[in-house]
Amino acid sequence: LNPLLCAANAKLTFIDTDGKQRVTDFNNFFLGYRKVAMSNQEILYKVSIPFNKESVFFYGFKQAHRRDDDISIVNAGMLVELNSKDNSTTIRDLRLCYGGIAITTKLLKSVNQETFAGRTWDANMAEEIIK
């Protein structure tokens, strides 16, 4: 589930014992092994997941030892948003997040909006991303 929340750019809302709320990106929540960006005085109050638009393609992937195994080797959340003007195939946003490859869920920083925004989404682009 973590890579899906990462790729969806989910927001987490915490509330402390005084009723004060704080919002953070899901990507900033996990700091390390059993370490999270939440104080002992806070609880997780809300998880906000943005609605997808028609121009957004979202996919989750889980690779496990066998089909019915609940423990994955690696999992991923992938989001590609294309420019919605004139049904373009030009990339507006690209988020690839992986779990099971490090201590925390990883958003690939080398494959991001700044690197690929404005480029055409096609088979060549997919090959470039894989490399």
N, C-alpha and C positions, 0 to 999 in steps of 0.2 A: 504494500500500500504506500510506503514512503516514496518510492520513485514516481508513483502516480501523482501524489500530492505535490511533489517537487516540480514535475513537468507542468502541472496545472497552475503553478504559481499561487498555491493556496496561502492564505493568511491565517495566522493563529492569534486568537484574542485570549489574554490571560486576565484574571481578576485577582486582586490581593485582598487581604483581610480588612482593609479600609474601604473596599469597593472600587478602588482605582483600577481602570482597565488599561491594558497595554497591548498593542498590536505589533506583530513581527512577521516577516516572511518565513514560510516553512523552511526555506533553505538555510536560515540562520538559527534554527532551533537545535539541531544536533551539533554539539561541540566536539565530541570525542566518545570514547567507549564509556557508556553509562553516564555521560555528562550532557546536560541539556541547558538551554538558556532560559531557565525558570528558577525563581527563588523559592525557598522553603515556605514563603508566605503567599505563594500564588497557586492557583489551579487553572487548568485549561478550561476556558469558558466556552469558546466557539471556534470552529474550523470553517472558514469561508472559502468556497471553491468557486471561481468565476464561471459564469455560463459560457459555453462554447458558442461561437457564431458559426454561420454556415461555411465560412472560409477557414475554419479551424479543423484540423485533422489530429485526432488524439488516439493513442494506442498504448496498451499495456502489454508486457511480455513477461513470461515466467518460464525459466528453464529449470526443470527438476530431474532427479534421477529416474523417476518413473512417472507415468501419467497422473496417478492418484496421490503422489507424495506431496505433503503440504510444505515441506522444507525445500526452498529453492536454492539452486547453486548461484544463479544470478537472476535479477529481474530488472525491468526497465520501464520507464514512462517516457513517452515521446510525444511532442507537440510540434506541429508545423502550422503556422498561420500564413495564409496567402493574402495578398492585397485583394480586398473585396471589390475594388473598382474594376469595372468591365471584365469580371471573371478572370483576372490575371493569374498567371502561375508564378508571379514574382513573390519571393519570400518576404514576409513582414516580420515574423518572429519564428525562432527555432529553439526548442528546449529539449535536450536529451539528458535524462537522469538515470543513473544506475545504482542498484543496491546489490550487496553481496560481493563487491569487489574491493571494499575498503571498510574501515571502521564505521563510517557514516555513509549515507546516501550521497552520491556525487553528481552534481550538475556539471556537465562537460563545459568548461570555460572556453576551450578552443573551438567548440562548435556552439556558436551563440548568435544572437541577433546582430551584433555589430559586425561579425565576420561574414555572415551570409545574407544580411538584409539587402533587398534590391536585386538579388540574383535570381535566376529562373530555376524553379524546382523541376528537375527532370532526372533521368537515369544517371547522367554524368555527375550531377550534383550529389546524388546518393552515393555514388562510388567515391567521390572526393571526401565526403563526410566519414565514410568507413575507414579510409586511410588515415 
